[in-house]
Amino acid sequence: MKYYLGRIEEINGEMEYTDKFLFHTKGSPDKYMDKTAMQWRDRTKRDWDEDMQGYWCYGTIVRDDGWREIPKEDFDVLSKYIAVL
């Protein structure tokens, strides 16, 4: 099991938001992040926009903004302050 700090970016017109969260997976963190971006607001599969490199969700583009592997010790401490998905 590996531990990560992930980021999702939402673009709504000229406004951009970044949300950070923790996750762990035995599989590919890229696949985990793609699935998370696709289902960010709810569990509905979203339409991919090739130009924006993200998923449309209620008029907002949601996309994977990267991840960073972190030690389990850091994950344990950060999980007290940051959401774990």
N, C-alpha and C positions, 0 to 999 in steps of 0.2 A: 504494500500500500504506500502510495506517495501522496504528499500533501502540497496544496497549492493556494495561492492568492490569485483570484481571477478578477477581471474587469469587464464590464459590459458598458458599451457606449450607446446612448440614445440621442438621436438627432431629430429635433422637432422645429422645422424652419431654420431660423438663425440660432436657436437655443441648442446647446449640447450639454448632456449630463453624463457623468461617469459614476457607476455604482461598483463598489468593491465587495467581494465576498470570499469566503473560504470554501474549499471543497477538497475531497480526497477520492482517489480512484485507483483501481488496479490497472485500468485500461489507459487509452490515449487521452491526455488532457485536451487535445485539440477537438476530438469527437465530443467530449463532455461539454466543452465550451460552446460548440456549434449547436448542440441540442438545447443548452441553456438559453442561448440567444434566441433560438427559434420559438421557445416556449416561455419567454421572459415574463409576459403579463398574465398569461393563463396557459393551459395545456393544449391549446389549439395549434395545429401545424400552420405556419405562416408561409407567405409567398416570398421567395428569394428575389432580390433586386440586384442584378449583376452590376449595374452602374454604381450603385451606392454601396455594394458589398455588404448587404445586411438584409434583414427580414422586415417586412411591413407589419406594423402592429398598431391599429387604431390611428393611422395617419402619422405615425412616428417610425423612423428607421431604428432598428435595434441590431447591434452587431457586436461580435466578439472583439474586445479591445486588448486581448492578450492575457497571459497567465505567467506566474512565476513560482517555481518550486521552492518550498520553504521546509526547514527542519520540523519534525513532529513537535519538538519542544516549543517552537515559535507558534505553531498551529494551536497547541493547547492554550497558550497564553492569549493569543489573538481571538480565539473563539469566545472569550468572555466579553469581547467588545465589538466583534464583526460577525455578521450573519454567516451561518454555515449552511450551504445548500447540499 
